[in-house]
Amino acid sequence: MPKVAVIGCGDVSSVHFDAIGDHPEAELVAVCDPDQERLAKAVAAYGVPGYVDHRALLAEVRPEVVHICTPHNTHVDLAVDALAAGVNVILEKPLAHTLAAGERLVEAAQASTARIGICFQNRYNAPVQEMQRLLATGSLGRVLGASATVMWSRTAEYYLDRPWRGTWAGGGGGLMMNQAIHTLDLLQWLVGEVDSVSGGACTRTLGDAIEVEDTADLALTHTNGARSVFYATLSNAVNAPVTLDISTEKARLSLRDDLTVTYDDGRVEVTPERAAVSGGRGYWGVSHALLIGDFYAQLGQEGPFWIDPAEAAKSLRIIKVLYRQSYPAAVGTVS
């Protein structure tokens, strides 16, 4: 039974606590947060020791796994310390707030005997798994290209509640780092790795609240010759369903919660999404528990977890190219 600790007891930690509690072989043994109020609530809710310093937790509790659910700019230092102590890590996205920090974590993961997985949980969604399976068979022919949208809504209050979200120093970016990165990750994973990026990022409606982008568009060329377009915004009136459409020589795959595959011969197949079981927010997806369970099941095995820092760095690199193109006068700040 793995002993598990959670570092960071803010919003997204709820789905991690749910997954740990539902797992038959995981034992929560400690929580950590520098915010005394959040820490006290977690200690009271879960009945385990609380720490304000993650180093003290690692030394005194010696967990087998830590879940890191903290602001983006703290990800790498926390994960590197855990890996150096031989502790396995489940890290919330993104990999890091800068490319340099991300590369540091890639190197630390490669040097450690412990495992680390990054929470791109939407790869475990049932429709996404079916998309990947169909594309991998080759039966649909060559992938021609794709389009994706993330049209959501955020308010100034969302950023005032967690001020790090709206800054380059704390979040490493805005919309693309905190919301749209999940869909960008799916796009590059399903269609193929990206070798050229052309795009723009800007702030349309939240300029009084944040210094980062709330809107972005990209054109991507994949190494296999496919071309994709991507549009995302937090200026929509509502949180609309994420869309991801992939065109191949023999079919069109359309993801809108459920997956609809329309074949050129007229056949139509639908793969529904699972119902959410967590108390978390709907836009976090339904598959955190599946990723976490898969990570636990592979503890003790050789080789990296399949969504490791090197894999997670792919979407981070795309975003940072976009930022360098959009904010050339502030390259040192945005990358």
Secondary structure, 3 states (H helix, E strand, C coil): CCEEEEECCCCCHHHHHHHHHHCCCCEEEEEECCCHHHHHHHHHHHCCCEECCHHHHHHHHCCCEEEECCCHHHHHHHHHHHHHCCCEEEEECCCCCCHHHHHHHHHHHHHCCCCEEEECHHHHCHHHHHHHHHHHHCCCCCEEEEEEEEECECCHHHHHHCHHHHCHHHHCCCHHHHCCHHHHHHHHHHHCCEEEEEEEEECCCCCCCCCCCCEEEEEEEECCCCEEEEEEECECCCCCCCEEEEEECCEEEEECCCEEEEECCCCEEEECCCCCCCCCCHHHCCCHHHHHHHHHHCCCCCCCCCCCHHHHHHHHHHHHHHHHHHCHHHHHHHC
